[in-house]
Amino acid sequence: MARQLRRALEPRADLTPPEAGSLASKLNKIQQLLEAAERKGVTDPQVKAWLGKIEDAAYEMDDALDEWEMKIHEQEMEGSEDVSDFWEKVSSFIQSLCLCFEHVIDRRGIALKIKELNGRLELIAKENDEEFKFLPKLSGEKNQDSQDFKRVLETSYVDKSKVKGRDDDQKILASKLLSESKQGNGIHIISIVGTGGLGKTTLAKLVFNDFKENQYFQQKIWICVSDPFDEIRIAKAILESLDQHHTSQNLTEFQALLQCIETTVSGKRFLLVLDDVWKHDDKKWEPLKICLSKGAPGSRILVTTRNESVAEMMGSVDPHLLQPLSDPECFALLSQIAFQKQKEPHNKLEAIGREIAQKCGGLPLAAKTLGSLLSFKKTDQEWRDVLNSEIWQLEIAEVEIFPHLYLSYNELQPAVKRCFSYCAIFPKDLEIDVNALIRMWMAQGFLSGETAEKMELKGREYVRDLAVRSFFQDIEEDGPSGHISSCKMHDIIHDFAQFLTKSECFIVDITDDEDITAKEAFCRNARHLSWEDHGRASSPRFNMLQELSPEIGNLIHLRYLDLSFNRRIRELPRTVCDLYYLQTLILDACDNLSKLPEEIYKLINLRHLVVGEMHDAASIPQGLEKLTGLRTLSCFKTARGGSRLGWLKNLNQLEGHMDIIIDNINEESNDDINDNMDIIIDNINEESDDNINDNMDIIIDNINDESDVIEAQNAALKNKNGIRSLHLEFRGEVRMDVMEALHPPPNLLGLSFYGYVGIEFPRWITTSLNNLKIVDIYHCSSLPPLGNLEFLEELSIWRMENMKYLGREFLGITGDGRAIAFPKLKCLRFYNCKEWTEWEDIREEEEKDVVSIMPCLRKLRVFECPNLKSLPHRLLSRTPLDELDITNSDLLIEQIRSRGGYEFLSPTCQVIY
């Protein structure tokens, strides 16, 4: 907050109220105390209340800064207006005098707010000095665990009878420990990775004790590492376990300890378990690893950790990602404890217990904790009270469950902690759109410490950090870019986030009157509110509006506005353009929205504009080119007399999800354009209902004038290096010079064409796009020589209605007969090519000359190609095909049924038809 204040005030020192400098100093002092206070505030209500005062003051300071900066911006905008007429100048002068007095009054009001906040911060600081006495964290000082959340040093002892649902995991790990090493001559390291309370240590104990009962490993060593990673303590513990008669107390030098360990393990096969590893400090681990590698072949190290990065750093190439227990397994664990004092489980209690077990989300720690709680409750009503309570509201969860999760939470950077706890706003089991999440973090100011260019990048780093530490699960990645696109939170992790934000974040079921009534009092002080519909998770947005009130312009602090799926809204009020701080505006699936307000260019802080196709030819007004900070422009519609492609020239920060539509101003298009980065140039004479893929789409038709070439050149697509996926759609003939002008950025990863009828493709498709991984060809009249694309991994060919013959030009084979075609291609698909009859094979005499064709191909799918007679046997016999899927392609299926159509395939290839 202090950084933000200084950044906002320094460039305008002459306009800054005198109290602001003192305020920044106080904020900076308090900020240095926050980390220690936050750790204590988790369990101490008084500290929690003190932190609440700081947060209230910070929010109000943020609002005051917004108002101050906005007034300055308004003055600058008014001063920049160009007035030429004499009487207009006189009128403007009189108005400016009036406005000047208004601004003085406004600025005085803001200065008074800052002065009042200054006094409040002084009292807050004094309260710490007199009561809490928190001290600033010293440079380089590590995070300390709260006294209430201390780490438990585990031993190897375990009662097998009390463990449920880990038999398969135990067998898999035992097999990995006994299998041949994949790590060459180095020691084989295996890891168990998962969130706190999932049972990693318990599983390691089961495996360790199994091997204690046989002699395969001559030495078995159990070390609880915990945090910090103290290499000297670990070395001493290893040495004492290896030789119980040896005393390491007299050895203090790391080198001497390593020499003793090397001598002791030399020539012996050992199993070493390093439990609960937190830090990834390669400098501390590498000497130990080298020393231990002197053991006999077959020696193994088993590591348990919550962090995938730690497992990778330690050299584990095959981590065992531990999964939650099933609901029946959770119930078995819960009931074992809950009914331990009863000879026979009560039927009604058992039924309720099974429902309670579902709340555990497969977490053994939660099942054991709730089982312990239920063992003291004897009536149906008492059990139902537990069932109807949120886990984060149960006192036993605060004592038994959350301390385990807090240890992981405490390892996060302060900014990442704030980002994580904000996720309590999402309902449980919601698939979180990561792009939307990062934009919400930006709106809350959680990424404001970064430069404007790096906020989204920093947000992705935070998401990745939370994922590798198991705060996020069910990770989905975007194919071309590799960025995490969606994720979920485990129910208990979500409960923990709600525990951290008890008075800030609330989720209300808008269809449940009792839930609304119960939470109404709490919600009055809430900072973040979301809702469920009939218990179903939904994103926090409004989607039942018929119109947007002009009063929206009064929400001057608004930074994120999601109006998607408001299908009745026809236009936005002009006052939307008064939202000076707006960063994200989402209008996806607003089907009746005709155009954007004329003054959209005033939203100079706008970074993400997500819109569907609108009916008006001038749907995007002039001035868009001024929004040079835009990262996302999902749809840009252009037509004769309307929006122009050249307006994109300076929007070089664009990263994805965009449509550019060139359409007739007198006809509407009914294209169902997805929320992607699409550039669409539409036919002036026809409508289409085609669904466009999640990419940047360019749909082009009747674009043959010289002015169209100039506009395509001015769009300068090749300068937009943030674009990773591009879809080009054509509905008519297009000049080749226009095609060449639509040159995409060279680092493009995904490309698709739709409806291109040209005989030749532009040169850039095979000469300039060297990083392409995914290509889709839809409804085109020919195919480019895609075999020349060095890094292409996936190729899909759709609805090639005029294609009857697929020749070697598709492979890019040169005239001398030698070729390396599709060197990285893994997946090849053909869909709905109904006239296709022949796929040219390589000739027998060419087999020795051809160097390599599709050497990495694993999957081939042929769907609804009924006239294709056969597959190219010689060509495909050179591939390591794992799966051949033939659907609704009768001639090929007939060959397969006669068992004569796929003898060229390897015996391990799975054939599906």
N, C-alpha and C positions, 0 to 999 in steps of 0.2 A: 504494500500500500504506500509506504514512504517512497519507494522507487517511482511508483506511478505518479505521485504528487510532484516529485522533483522534475520528472520528465515533462509533466504538463505545464509547470510554472517557469522553468528556466528559459525557454525561448521567448517568454512574454514578461520579463522581469519588470518592465515599465508599467505593466497593467496589473501587477500582482498586489493583492492587499498585504499590508505589512505583517499581519498575523500569520500568513501562510508559511513563512520561513520557520517560525517557532513551532508551528504545527508539524511540519515535516520532520523537525528534530525530535519532537516527542514521539511521533509515529515510529521513527527509526529506532529509538531507544526501546519502545515497547515491543517492536518486532523482534528484537534480539532476545526477548524473554519468552516469546510465544512457544517455542519448541518444547522447553521444559514445562511450561504451564499446560500445554495441550496433553502431555503425557500424564500429568497429575489430574487434569480435568476429566479424564475418562472415568475416574472413580470418585472424585471429590466434588460434591455438589457446589460448595462455595467457590472453588476454582472455576467450575463450569459456569457459574453465574458471572464471575469476573470476566471470563473470556467472552461471555455474551455481551457484556457492556462494550468491550473492545470491538466486537463484530458490529454492533449497532452503530457505534461511532464511525467505523470504517465505511459502512454502507452509506451513512449520511454524508460523509466526506466525499465519497464517490459521486453522490448525487450533486453535491455543491460544486464539485469540479466540472461535472457535465454542464451545469447551468452556466458556470463562468466561461467555459470554453465556447459554449454555444452563443452566448452574447457577443463574444469577440468575433466569432465567425459571422454573425449577422451584421455586425458593423463593417467588417471587411467586404461582405457581399454588397451592402448598400453603397459603400464607397467606390466599388468597382463598376457600378452601372454607368453607361455612357449616355449622356443626355446632350442633344445638340440644339434644340429649340430654346430661344431666350426665355419665354414665359415658363417653359418646362423647367429651366434652370432655376428661375425664381421660386417656382412652386417646390422644386426639389430642395432648395436651400432652406425654405421655411419648414418643410417636413423634416429635414435633417436636424434643424434646431430642436424641434419637438422630440424627435427620436433621441437626440443627444441627452436631453433632460431625462427621458425615460430610461436610457441606458445607465445614466449616473445613479438613478434611483434603484434600478435592478442590481447594479454592481454593489451599491451600498448594502442592499439587502443580503446579497451573497456574502459580502465581507462580514456582516454581523453574524451570519450562520457560522462562518469559519472561526470567528472570535469565540462564539459560544462552544463550538466543538473543542477549541483550544483549552478552555477551562475544564471541560469534561475529561479530556485526556490527562490533564494535570492531576485531577482527582483520582483517575484510574492508576496512574503511575504512583501516586502517594499511597494508595491502598496496597499496592505490591510491596512498597518499601516498609510499610508498618506491619503488614500481616503475613504475606506469603513469602517475601524475600527471595523471589526467583532471580537467578543470576544469568547474565548473557552466556551463550555457548562460546567457548574458546575456539579459535581457528584450529581445525584438524581434530577437534574432540569428537569421538564417536557417539552415536545415539545410546542413551542408557535406557534400560527397561524400567518401567514403573515397578515400584516395590510390590504392587499387587499382581504383577504379571511376570514373575520370574521363570526362567527356563528350568525344566526338570531334566536332570542328568539320568538317562535311562541305562539300565543294565540289560543283559541278554536273557534274563529269566522271564518266562511266560507260561501261563496256564493254558494249554492247548484247548482244553474243554470249554473255555469261555470265549473262544474266537469263532466267529461265524462267517461263512461266505468267502473264504480266501484259499480254498483248496486248489482251484485252478491256477490262481496267481502263484501259489507255492510251487506247483509242478513246473510252471513255465520258467520261474527263476532257477529252480534246481537244474532244469535242462540247460539253461544258459550258462550256469556255473560249470557244468560238466562238458559242454560242447567245445569244439575246437575254437581257438581264439581267432577273431577277425582283425586283431590289431597287430599282426605280424609278430615280431620277436618281443615286443613290449608286453608289459603285464596287462591282462584282460580286465577292464573295469566295467562293471555293470551298475546301473543306477535305478533306484525307485523314486519316481517323481510324483508329487501330488500335493494338494493343499493341506493345511494343518487340520488334524483330527480325522484324516482319511484312513489312517492305519498303516502308514509306511513303516514305522518302527516295529509295530507288531508283526507285520509280514516278514521283515528282516529277522526278527527273533525266531519265528517259525522255521525259516530256512537255516539259520545258524544252528539251531538246536538239532535239526535233522542231521546235519553233518557232524555234530558232536558225537552222535551215536555210531558213526562209522569211521574208518581210518583212511578215507580217500585223501583228506587234507591232514598232513602231519601236524600242522599248527593251526589253531583257530583263535582269532584275536577279535575282541569286541571293544571298540573305542567310541565313546560319545563325544563328538567334536564340539557341537554347539557354537556359540559365538562369544568371543572372537575366535578366529582360526589361529590358535597358539601352537605354532609348529614345534616348539621345544616341549611343551606339555604333552603334545600328541606323540612325539618321538619317545619321550620317557615312558608313556603308557604302553606303547607298542613293545618297547624293550622289556618292561616288567612282565607283560603278558607272555612274551616269548621265552623268557628265562626268569622264573619266579625266584631263583636263588641269586639272581643278579640285582644289585642295587644301583639305580641310576641317580640316586640323590647327590652323589659326589660329582656327577657330570653336569656341567652348566653350559658347555659350549655345544652348539648345534652340530658342528662338524664331528666332534667326538661321539655324540649320540648316534649320528648316521653311520659312522664306522662300526660301532657295536652292533647296530641293527643289520648292516650288510653282512657282517661275519656270522650272525645268528641265523639269518634266513637263507644264506648261501646253500644251494643244493637241496632245499626243503620246499615241498609244496604246501602253501599256506592259504587260508581264507581270512581276509581282513575285512571286517565291517566297520565302516566309518559312518556313524549315525548322526543325523541332524546337522548336516553341513550347510552353512549359510553364505559364507563369503567366497567370492571367486577371485582369489589372489594367487595368480600363477607363480609369482616369485617365491611364495612360501610353500606351495605344493610341489613344484617341480623337483627340488632336491629330494624330498621324501619319495616321490614316484620313481626317480632314477635309482635310489638306494634299494627300494623294494623290488625293483625289476631283476635283482640278482637272485631271487628265489627260483626254485625249480620250475620247469615248464608245467603249466596247469594251475599255477597260483592265480588267485582271483581276489579282486577288491570289490566289495559291494557297498555302494554309497546310497544313503537316503537324503533327500533334499526337497525343498518346496520350489526350487528355482531351476528351470531347465537350463539356464545359462551356466549355473554352477556345475551341473552334470556334464555339460559340454566342455567347460574349462578343465575339469578333472580328467577328461579323456574318454568319457563314456560315449560309445558310438551307437549303442542300442538301448536307450532308456526305456524302462518299463513304466508307462504312464498309468498309474493306479486309478482304477475307476470306482465310482461309488457302489455300495451294496445295492442289491435289489430290495424292493419293499418287503417281500417275505423274509429275506435275510436280516433286514433291519428289525422286523418284528421279532424274529427268533432271538436276536441279541437283547432287544428291549424287554421281552417277556421273561427271559432268563433271569433278569434282575428284578423286574416289577413283581413277579410271582414267586420269588425265591422263598418267601415265608409261608406260601400256601401250597398244600399238597396238590390241589386241582385248580387250574385257572377258572375263574368265573366266566361263563359264556358271554354275558353282556359286556363285561370288562374286556374280554378278548376282542370282541367286535370293535369296541371303541379304541382299544390298543392298536389294532391294525390301521385304523385311520390316523392315529397319532404317529405311527411309524412312518407314514407317508410324508409327514412334516419334516422328517429328519433328512430328506434328500439324499439318502444313501450314505450319510456320514456316520461311521461307527461311534465317534465321540458323542454326537447328539443322541444316538439311540441309547447309549449307556447312561448319559446324563438324565434323559427323560425317564428311563427305566428306574433310575434311582429315585427320582421325584415321585413317580407313581407308586413305588413300593410303600410309601407312607400314606397313600390315599386309598380308602377302602370302598367308597360309594360310587355309584354310577355318575352322580352329579359332579363329584370332585374330578373324576376322569374327564368328563365333558368340559369342565372349566379349563382344563389343560388343553384339550382339543381345540377349544374356541379361542384360545389366547395366541397372540403372536409370540414366537419364540424369543424375540428380542425384548419382550416385555416381562419375561419370566426371570425372577431373581436368580434362580439356579443357573440359567444360561450365562448371566453376567459373571458368575463365580467359576463355573466349570468349563464352558465352551469358549467364550470370547477371549479369555486370556491367551489361548493357543493361537487365535487368529490375530490378536493384537501384536504378537511377536513379529509376524510377517508385516503387519501394517506399519510398525515402528521402523522397519528397514526402508520404507519409502521416503523419497524426498518430500519436503513439506508441500510443494506444489502438487505432486502426484497424490498425496494423501487427500488433498482437497478435491481433486478430480474424482478419486475413488468414492469418497463419501457422498458426493453429489449424485452418484448413480442410484442412491436410495429413492430418487424420484421415479424411477422406472418400476412398473409392477413386476412381480415375480414371473419368471419363465418367459419374459418378453425377449424376443430376438432383437437385440439392440443394433440399429444402423450406426456404424462407427463414424461415418461422415457426419451424420446428424449429431452424434454425441460430441464430436470435436467442435462443431459449430456452437453447441450449447456451452461447452467449456469456455470458448472464446467470448460468448455473450456474457458469461458470469465474471470475466476478467481473470480466469485462472491461468490463461496463457499470455497475459498482458506483459509479463516481464521480458518477453521475446520481441525481436524486431518484427515489424508487420509482415515481412516476407517469410518469416520462419514459424509463425504461429501454428499453421496446419501441420508442418513438419514436426514440430515439438509435440503436438497433440498425438500424432501417430506413434512417436517414441514412447509417450506415456501409456498408450494403449498396449503397445508391445510389452512394456515393462510389467504392466498389470497382468498380462496374459502369461508370461513366462513364470510369474510368481503365483500362478493359479488363482488369482482373483477373478479372472474371466475364464470361461470354458466354452465348449462347442464352437470353437473358432472356425470361421470361414474366411478364406482368402480370395481376393480378386485374382483371377487367372493371370492376366498379362502383367500386372504391376507387382503382385505378391504382397500388397498391403492387406491388412486385416480389414474385411468389409463388414463383418457382423460377428456378434458374440452374445453369450448369455452369462448370467451370474448364478452360481449355485445358490439354492434357497437359503442355506445357512450363511453364506457370504453376504447375501442380500440382507438377512436379519442383522448381521454385524454392522453393515452400512447404516441401517435404520437405527441401531443402537447408538452409533456415533453421532447421529443427526436427529435425536429424539424430538427436539423442539423446532426443527427447521423444515424437515421433509415429511409430507403426508400423502398417502394414497387413499382415495375415497372411492367406494363403489357408488356411482351416481344413480344406480337403480335400487340401492338398498337404503331405505329411509332410516333404519336403525343405525347403520354405519355412518350416515351423514350426521345424524343427531349426536352420536357418541363422539365424533371427532370435531364437531363444530367449534367448541370452545378452544381446542388446541390449534385449529386451523387459522384462527384469528391472528396468531403470532407467527404463522408459518411463512417461510421465505420461498419455499418451493412446493408446489401442489400439482399432483397428477391424479388421474382417475381411472377406474376400471368400469367396464360395461358388462353387467351380469357376471362379474367375477373374471371376465376375460381381459387379458392384458391389452392395453392400447397405448400408443404414443401420446405424449402430452400436447394435444393440439385441438383447435376448434374445427369441426367439420359439419356443422348443422346450420350455418348462417345463410340468410337470404341476401343480406347486404351488410356492408361494413360501414359503421357509423363514422362520420367526419371527425368525431371526437377522438378518433385514433391518433390524430396529430398531436394531441396533448400529452401523449405518453413519450415525452422527450428522451427518457432514458432507455427506451426499447432498443434492443440489439438483435433479437431473434423473433421472427414472426412467421409461423407456419399456418397457412390457410388452405392447405391441400385438401382435396376432395370436397370442397364447398362448391358443389355443382350448380347451385342456383345464383351465385354471384355473377353479375353481368359486367360490373365495372368497379374499379377501386376509387375511393374519394381522392381528390387532389391533395388532401392533407397528409396522405401517406408520404408524400415527398418532403414533409416537414420533419420526418424522423431522422434527424441529422446523424445519429449514432448507429442507425440500423446497419447490421453486418450481413444478415441472412434474411432473404425474403423467399418463401416457398409457396408457389401457386400451382403446384402439380395437380392435374386432374380437376382443375376448375373449368369444366367443359364449356360453360357459357360465357366465360370471360373473353371479351372481344379485343381489348388492348390495354396497355399500361398507361398510367397518367403521363401527360406531356412533360412534366418537370422531373421525371425520374432521374435526370442528370444531377439533381441537387443532392442525391444520396451518395455523397463522395466517399463514405466509409463502407459502402456496400461491397461485399466480397463474394457472396453467393446468391445468384438469382436463378431459381429453379422454376421454370414455367413450362406448360404444355403448349401445343399449337393453338393459336388464337385466330379468330375468323377475320379480323380486320387486316387489310394489307399493310397498314401502318401500325401494326401491333406493337412494335418496338419504336418509340419516337426518337427523333433526332436528338443528339446529346449523349447517346450511349457511349460514344467514343471518349467522353470525358471520364468515364468510370474505369480508369486504367488499373484500379486495384482489384478488379473482378477476377476471381479464381474459377467460378462456375457460372456459365451461361448455358442453360440446358436447351433453350430453343430460341432461334433467331429467324424470324419470318421476313422474307424479302420479296418484293414484287415490283412490277412497273408502277412508278408513282408512289412507292411505299418505302419501306426500310431498305437500306443498301448494304451490300456485302462489304464495301469499303470501310464501313463504320467499325469493322473488327480490326482494322489495321494496327492500332496501338494497344489492343487488349492482349498483350503477350504474356500475361500472368495466368491465362486460362489453363486449367488442369484437366477438365473432363466434363462429361455430361452436357452436351450441347446439340441442338438442332438448328440448322439454318434452312429455312423453307423459302423457296422462290415460287410464288403462286400468282395466279391471276387476281387482280384487285376486284373483279366483278363476280368471281365464283368462290365458293367456300370449299375447303378440302376437309374430308372426314377422316384423314389419316389418324390412326391411333398411335401417337408418338409416345414412346416410353420416356421416363425421366432419365435421359442419358445425354451424352455429349454428341448431338446429331447435327449435321449440316445438311439441310434438305432443300433441294431446288425442285419444285413441284410442277407438274404438267398444267398448263392453263386450260386444257380442254377435258380433263378427266378427273374423277374422284377415285380414292382408294381407301380400302379398309385394312391394308396390310399392317401387321404389327412389326415395328422396327426394334431391332435388338438393342441391348444396353451398351451403346457405344456412341461415338461421335458420328452422326449420320449426315451425309450430304446427298440430297435427292435432287436430281437435275433434269430439266427438260426444256427444249426449245430455247436454248441459251446460245445463240449463234451470232449475235451482234458484236461488233468491235467493242462497244461499251461494256458488254458482259465480260469480255476478256480483261479489260482494264479493272473492272470491279473485282474479278477473281484474283488478279494480281495484287490489288490493294488489300485484299483480305489477309494476305501474307500468312497463310496457314503454317508454312514451314518454319516461321519464327516462334510458333507457340509450342515451345519444347515441353510444356507440362502435359500436353495431350498424349495419352498412352494408347487410346483405342479410337478408331475412326471408321464410320460406316458411310459409304457413298451410295446414294440411290438415284437412279436415272429413270425418267419416264419419257424417253424420246431421244433423238439423235443429239449428240453434243460434239462441238468442234474440238479437235485434238489440242489446239492451243489453249482452250479453256481448261481441258483436262490437265495439261502440263502446268498451267497456272495454279491449279488447286493442289500443288505439291505439299504433302503433309510434312510434319517435322521428322527429321532423320531417325530419331530414337523411338519411333512408334513401335508398339508391341503387338497391337491387334488391328486388323484391317478387314473390312467386308465391302463387297460391291453388290448392288441390287439393280437389275434391269439395264445393265450396260449393253448396248447393241452394236458398239463399235467392233470393227474387225481386229484392231490392235488396241492394246492397253498402253497407257502412258509409260514412258521409259522409267520413271522413278519407282515403279512397283518392284522392279528387280535390280535396279542399279543403285538406289539411294537408301532403301529401307532395309538395312543390313541386320536390324535387331528384331524383325518380325517373328513372333512366336505363334500367333493364331491368325488364320485367314478363313473367311467365309465368302463364297461366291453364290449369289442368289439370282436366278432367273436371268442369266446373261446369255449372249449368243456365242461366246467363245471363251477360251481359257488362256490366261497368260502362262508363260513357262515358269511355273512356280517352283519347279525342282531346283532352280538356282538359288533359292532362299536358304542361306546357310544354317539359320537357327530356327526355322519353322518346325513347330512341334505338333500343331493340330490344324487339319484342313477339312473343311466341310463344303460340299458342293450341293446346292439345292435347286430344284425345279429348272434344270437346264432343258427346256422343252424342245429346243431345236437340235440338241446334241444327239447324233446317231453314232458317231465314231469318236473314240478317245485315242489320239495318237501319241507318238513319242515326243512331239513338240511340248506336250504337257510336262514331260520329265526334264526338258531342257537339255536333252542329249545332243551333243555336237556332231558335226558331219563326220568326224574321224571314228565315230562309233564308241569312243571312250567317254565315260561319264561318272560323275559322283552326283546323283540326284537325290534330293530330299535327305541330306545326311543326318538330320536330327528328328525327322518326322516320326511321331509315336502313334498318332491316331488319324485315320482317314475315313471320311464318311461321304456317302452319296445318298441323297434323298430325292424322291419324286422325279427322277429322270426317265420319263415313261417312253420316250422314243429311242433311248439308248440301246443299241444292239451289240456293239463290239468294243472291246477294250484291247488295243493292240499290245501284243506280247513282244518281248525281245526275241530275235531269231536264234536258232540253235548255234549258228556260226558266230554269233555275237557274244555268247555266254563267257568265253574266255577273255574277250576284249573289254567287256563292261567291268569297270572297277567296282562300283558300288551303287545299288539302288535301294533306297529305303532301308538302310541297315539297322534302324532302331524301331521299325514299325511293330507295334504290339496289338493294335486293334484296327479291324476293318469292318465297317458296317455298310451294307447295301440295303436300302429301304425303298420299297415301291419302285423298283426298276424292272417291270415285268417282261421286257423284251431283251434284256441282256442275256446272251446265250452262254457265256462262260467267263471265267476269270483268267487273267494272264498267269498261267502256271509257272513258267520259267521265271518270270519277274518275282512273283510272290514266294517262290521256293527259296529265294535268296534272303528273305526277311525272317526275323525271329518272332513270327506272328503267334500271339497267345490267345486271341479271341477273334473268331469270324462270325458275324451276326448278319443273317440274311432274312429279311422280312418282306412278305408280299412281293416277292420276285420269283415268279412261278418257274421259269426255265432253270434258274440256278438251284432252286429247291428240288426240282425233279432230278437234277444231276446228283445232288447230295443223297437223296433217297435211294438212288441206284448204286450208291457207294462208289461211284466212279468220278465224282466231281471234285474231290479234295484230297486225292492221294499224294499230292505234292506238299501237303502241310505236315508239320512236325507232329509226332504222336501226342505231344502235350498240349496242342492247340485245341481250345474249346470251340466247338461249332454249334451255333444257336440258329435255329430256323423254325 
